[in-house]
């Protein structure tokens, strides 16, 4: 894929779609992206407790639906704009 093709695709997007793509590109090219790319590989062994927790989670999701992020934010008294705008620790 070349830049010209990417530009053609961008030109076909409506404003809300374009905004989402711009946010994605900002994340992919921002300073955090290089830190993540250069971060050491997590080679710490998985514990039995972690394996049990993952198995329990998978089992739970077989019988339950996930909770949408909007609901979680509302329960915490947050607006999605606050969640989306959060930059994380540091």
Helices and strands as residue ranges (DSSP letters): H 3-11, H 15-29, H 31-38, H 48-63, H 69-75, H 80-85
